[in-house]
Amino acid sequence: LRGFTAFTESAEPEEVMNVLREYHAALGELIFRYEGTLDRYAGDGVMVLFNAPIPLPDHARRAIHMAVEMRDAVGKLTQKWRSRGHSLGFGIGIAVGYATLGQIGFDRRLEYAAVGSVTNLASRLCDEAKAGQIVVSQRAYGMVEGDVEAAPIADLNLKGFARPVAAVEILAWRGDDDHL
């Protein structure tokens, strides 16, 4: 969510929890419909994995189609929140690549997690996404090129990446929905 920290400074804790409940409910419904794996909620952030632990041959299509629906669903919520005096936006970053998957933590608290450059890339792309934007890696875009309307964006200089990263903004989904 964009503007979440400023929102939490001025809103009552109960209102913050109400906004998060509405937000998580909207996203959770879509995550399960598209068969993503909810890795974690982190305040106003959500990390979703595809193709793990269950392989999905169309994982990039599912992730990007879900992202478009999430943007639309949260867009409706942000209108509702604005009527309550809150200025919040929603941005998404998506990357495709290899990660190591497994349990991390210690014997009294373990979590399933993905670790690797691809998770860092997705996080950095998300950081770059403005409200209403879906920013995806060039590799992710290449896997759905025929299913989306997209716009090129300038290569991004991302923290932790030695070279500029090619990325694309997804504007709309135009592919079929037969697999869902």
C-alpha positions in Angstrom: 0.0 0.0 0.0 1.3 3.5 -0.9 0.9 6.1 1.9 0.4 3.4 4.6 2.9 4.8 7.0 1.4 8.3 6.9 -2.0 6.8 7.3 -1.0 4.9 10.4 0.4 8.1 11.9 -3.0 9.9 11.7 -5.5 7.0 12.0 -6.8 5.3 15.1 -5.4 1.7 15.5 -8.8 0.3 15.1 -9.2 2.0 11.7 -5.8 0.7 10.6 -6.9 -2.8 11.5 -10.2 -2.4 9.6 -8.3 -1.2 6.5 -5.9 -4.1 6.7 -8.7 -6.6 7.2 -10.5 -5.3 4.1 -7.3 -5.3 2.1 -6.1 -8.8 3.2 -9.6 -10.2 2.5 -9.7 -8.8 -1.0 -6.2 -10.1 -1.8 -6.6 -13.4 -0.1 -9.6 -14.3 -2.2 -7.6 -13.7 -5.4 -4.5 -15.5 -4.1 -6.5 -18.7 -3.6 -8.5 -18.4 -6.8 -5.2 -18.2 -8.8 -3.6 -20.9 -6.7 -0.8 -18.8 -5.4 1.0 -19.6 -2.2 0.7 -16.9 0.4 4.2 -16.6 1.8 3.4 -13.9 4.3 1.7 -10.7 5.2 4.1 -8.0 6.4 1.9 -5.1 7.6 0.7 -3.5 4.3 2.9 -5.8 2.2 2.1 -9.3 0.9 4.4 -11.8 -0.7 2.9 -14.4 -2.9 4.7 -17.3 -4.6 3.6 -19.2 -7.7 4.9 -22.6 -8.9 5.9 -23.5 -5.4 5.4 -25.8 -3.6 3.0 -27.1 -6.3 4.2 -26.8 -9.9 2.0 -24.7 -12.2 2.9 -24.7 -15.9 1.3 -21.2 -16.4 2.6 -19.6 -13.2 3.6 -16.3 -14.8 0.1 -15.9 -16.4 -1.6 -16.6 -13.1 0.6 -14.2 -11.2 0.2 -11.3 -13.6 -3.5 -11.9 -14.2 -4.0 -12.0 -10.5 -2.1 -8.8 -10.1 -4.4 -7.0 -12.6 -7.4 -8.2 -10.6 -5.8 -7.2 -7.3 -5.1 -3.7 -8.7 -8.8 -3.4 -9.7 -10.1 -4.8 -6.4 -7.9 -2.6 -4.3 -8.8 0.4 -6.5 -12.4 -0.1 -5.4 -11.2 -0.2 -1.8 -9.1 2.9 -2.1 -12.2 4.8 -3.3 -14.0 3.6 -0.2 -11.1 4.5 2.0 -10.9 8.0 0.4 -14.5 8.6 1.4 -13.4 7.9 5.0 -10.6 10.4 4.6 -7.7 8.0 3.9 -5.3 8.5 1.0 -3.9 5.0 0.1 -2.7 3.5 -3.1 -1.5 0.1 -4.3 1.5 -1.0 -6.3 2.8 -4.4 -7.3 6.2 -5.9 -8.4 6.6 -9.3 -10.1 9.7 -11.2 -11.0 10.3 -14.7 -12.4 13.3 -16.8 -11.5 14.7 -19.5 -9.3 14.7 -19.5 -5.5 15.6 -21.9 -2.8 12.4 -23.0 -0.9 12.1 -24.5 2.5 11.7 -23.9 6.2 13.6 -21.1 7.9 13.7 -20.2 11.5 14.4 -22.4 14.5 12.7 -25.4 16.0 10.1 -23.4 17.9 9.1 -21.2 15.0 9.5 -22.3 11.4 8.2 -20.7 8.3 8.1 -21.8 4.7 10.0 -19.2 2.6 11.6 -18.5 -0.7 15.1 -17.1 -0.7 17.1 -15.8 -3.7 17.7 -12.9 -6.0 14.3 -13.3 -7.6 12.5 -12.4 -4.3 14.8 -9.4 -3.9 14.0 -8.3 -7.5 10.3 -8.6 -7.0 10.5 -6.6 -3.8 12.6 -3.9 -5.5 10.2 -3.8 -8.4 7.3 -3.4 -6.0 9.2 -0.5 -4.3 9.4 1.2 -7.7 5.7 0.7 -8.5 3.6 3.8 -8.0 0.0 3.7 -6.9 -2.0 1.7 -9.5 1.1 0.3 -11.2 2.1 -3.3 -11.8 5.9 -3.4 -12.6 7.2 -6.7 -13.9 10.6 -8.0 -14.9 11.4 -8.3 -18.6 11.5 -12.1 -18.1 8.0 -12.2 -16.6 6.6 -9.9 -19.3 8.1 -12.2 -22.0 6.0 -15.1 -20.6 2.7 -13.2 -21.0 3.4 -10.8 -23.8 0.5 -12.0 -25.9 -2.0 -11.7 -23.0 -1.4 -8.2 -21.8 -1.3 -4.6 -22.7 1.9 -3.1 -21.5 4.1 -0.1 -21.6 7.9 0.0 -21.5 9.6 1.9 -18.6 13.1 3.1 -18.4 15.6 0.6 -17.0 15.7 0.7 -13.2 18.7 1.2 -11.0 17.7 -1.0 -8.1 19.3 -1.3 -4.7 21.4 -4.5 -4.5 21.6 -5.0 -8.3 24.9 -4.1 -10.0 23.3 -3.3 -13.4 20.1 -1.5 -14.5 17.1 -3.9 -14.6 14.7 -4.0 -17.6 11.1 -3.8 -16.5 7.7 -3.3 -18.0 4.4 -1.8 -16.7 1.3 -4.0 -17.2 -1.7 -1.9 -18.1 -4.4 -4.5 -18.7 -5.1 -8.2 -19.1 -6.5 -9.2 -22.5 -5.9 -13.0 -22.4 -8.5 -15.7 -21.9 -9.6 -16.9 -18.5 -10.2 -20.5 -19.4 -7.7 -21.9 -16.9 -9.4 -20.5 -13.8 
